Amino acid sequence: MSTSESTWHLYEYKPSLVAAAIFAALFLITTSFHLYQRVKSHAKFLNPFIAGGVFQVIGYCSRGAAHFHETSTTIYALQTLLLLLAPTLYAASIYMILARIIISVKAQHLSLIPVKWLTKIFVCGDILSFILQGAGGGIMTSGSSSSLKIGQWVIIVGLCVQLLFFGAFLIASIIFHLRIHGAPTAESEKAMSRGRSCLPYDWRGLLFACYFVSVLILIRSVYRVVEFAQGNSGYVISHEWFLYVLDALMMLLVMLTLNLFHPSVVLNNKRQHQRDGSYEAVLQPEYHMRRISEGA
């Protein structure tokens, strides 16, 4: 990638060093905790999620560098690509979480899509979105206004693919939820927390967590589609606060939500119920931390 001076403005503002530093630090903290949880739980399906967190950290560090190097196409391309692609990696892990929820409660017959195809279909869509967005970002790095426009439209196509598959994923999740609510399996009832909580710490709470993070990613993707559709001189791309409110904050909440409702711990509640005789202990924060440290 060239680091030559651009003949057009890469940014319509001076990138904020403070905002970039704050979010780089916050993403580093939550990603480090995800890595700790991953090592203790051996949950390989969360590897893409952690990679997405690493992308965020490097991306916002690059935005901080852009404060001092506003005309560097290398820095511009690096931060644009990494921040664009991170949610695609989150999505891959979220798709795999749904399949594990369904299997854990032995409700494969209630899934709209056969479980053996569920992850494959959505992850393939995720890979297609990743490739398109990555290709669009690559085109943008050539250093001309025409390539910038072409790259932006390729990215828009990739984002639309992501929106399509995420929308289908939410529909599949909701249909499964409605079916198991109407015809619960013995395993799903056994795995339900008996504690009184608006968000139970069991497969139901994890499913709601998946809904929440999916909506956050959808909001962020819609924002990005609008941003690139308006072009480099559009209102959205010309105001940096949109990036931090509709992208950085949304993605930080995604990571924090799955720090709290970590699938490896939530889906192991049934095993702990058999060992301890009750779920009440699982609802306590100190218990949750102990289970992580045990690697269960």
Number of C-alpha atoms within 10 A of each C-alpha: 13 13 15 11 13 15 10 11 13 20 17 15 13 13 19 16 17 11 17 23 18 14 20 23 15 16 25 17 15 20 25 15 16 23 18 15 23 20 14 16 19 14 16 12 18 24 18 19 25 23 16 27 30 18 24 28 26 18 26 26 20 24 26 22 20 24 16 13 18 20 19 19 21 19 23 23 22 21 23 20 22 22 23 24 20 23 29 26 22 25 26 24 20 26 24 17 21 24 19 18 21 22 15 17 21 15 20 17 14 19 21 15 16 12 18 10 11 18 22 14 14 21 21 13 20 26 18 16 25 23 16 21 27 21 17 24 27 19 21 25 22 18 22 13 16 12 17 20 18 15 23 25 19 21 30 24 16 26 27 17 20 27 21 14 20 21 15 13 23 16 13 16 23 17 15 21 19 12 16 19 13 9 12 16 15 11 14 21 12 13 24 19 23 14 15 9 10 7 13 17 25 25 26 19 18 24 19 17 21 23 17 15 22 22 17 20 25 20 15 24 23 16 18 23 19 15 21 21 17 14 16 20 14 14 14 19 22 16 14 17 14 18 19 15 12 18 21 22 15 20 25 18 16 21 23 19 17 18 15 16 22 22 25 23 23 21 22 16 23 24 12 17 18 12 9 12 11 15 20 15 15 23 18 11 11 10 13 17 13 12 19 18 14 9 16 18
